[in-house]
Amino acid sequence: MALEDFHLSSNRLTGSIPSLLIKITRLDISNNKFSGVIPSNFEASKLEMLLIYSNRIGGYIPDSICKLQQLSYLDLSNNFFEGEIPQCFHIQQMKYLLLSNNSLSRRLFPAFLQNNTYLEFLDLAWNKLPGRLPTWIGDLGKLHFVLLSHNAFSDNILVDITRLMVLQYLDLSGNNFSGSIPWHLSNLTLMKKVQKQQFMYIDDGYTGSEIDGMIQMSAGQFKEIFLVVTKGQQLVYGRAFAYFVSIDLSGNSLTGEIPTSITSLAALMNLNLSSNKLSGQIPNMIGSMQSLVSLDLSRNKLSGEIPSSLSSLASLAALNLSYNNLSGRIPSGRQLDTLNPYNPSIMYIGNTGLCGHPLQNNCPGNDSFIIHGDPRSSKQLFDPFTFQFGLVLGLVLGLWIVFCALLFKRTWRVAYFRLLDEVYDQVYVFVVVKWASLAKNTTTE
């Protein structure tokens, strides 16, 4: 019986990569400590899936991989590969290509991808790839995931990328992109539909049992390796990553306004445009993005008021609008009031024109008691009437009432002084008796 699946991932295996068996179809030696280089004599012509991620393999990616013409799933991420990506990859109908966390450089965006219309998952993040995105990227119509963050890509984000109608995850953060955000984001059809999309192995042509086997072989693929900057922190996503809908353009030099068309992406869960040079106002219709869990627009040059529709985002769990030029009253709402309960003002710091809760500065023209339906704002009006001040004031008023009553009411005055005399007599008798008793006991001893 021929061995088809060879699964040795998540061990502590060391040494060089073993020679491949000729008839093997799926090989997973990921998350080990293999070192050296990939052998130049690949003989597994039937290999469909090759997972070598999270090892210590370096050098160039050899052209011998191009002999694996059945290969559709290649993951060499988190290693020490350098140089350029072999251009002979164009002979393969790759569907999942993951080369992130290496030192790949030299050549511009891999040209061999131009004719690969089967590609669904492209991960080249954390490399040293330079240049601009090609116009033909919009022709890769089956792309669901595009991860190109932390490279040296530059120039504009081409509008052609909005032709990827099934795109559900776009990460271009940490590059040198400039210019404006493409205005035709409403073309990203999948991001407009609020429903779970099954990503893994769509229309692969495999039987049910083969799909189950491939999922088992690549189970680790969606366990630990995908780090997503969302909710103000870097989170690890496992298999749930297949359903994550996100746009991350942070850490670039983008200018201009935020396109209003972005508010049509009702399925978007994470939107991160922070650390750019964006100007203008936050789109008024942002409240229509009902799937938003995390929104980060910090460290830009945004101005104007915060749209009141923001308070209607029922799924919002993280918000950061800090260090902009925003002004006016901060909107309140049941969802917004629950964010960052320990330090809610951190979401708005660095905007000198903002006022109202949770910031310390009040807005001009506040109502007498309640501001925008927020009862907590009324507490600020009673700051002078502290507990101590109220206690002293009550004591003084009470004494004045008693004094006035005794001054103008003769019967009360007589009764009051008679009561004082009786109390005085009782206390005097008690003290004299007690003192005599103590003196007697002392003499006896």
Summary of the structure (lengths in Angstrom):
residues: 445
radius of gyration: 35.6
end to end distance: 111.6
largest distance: 119.7
contacts: 1350
relative contact order: 0.06
helix: 31%
strand: 20%
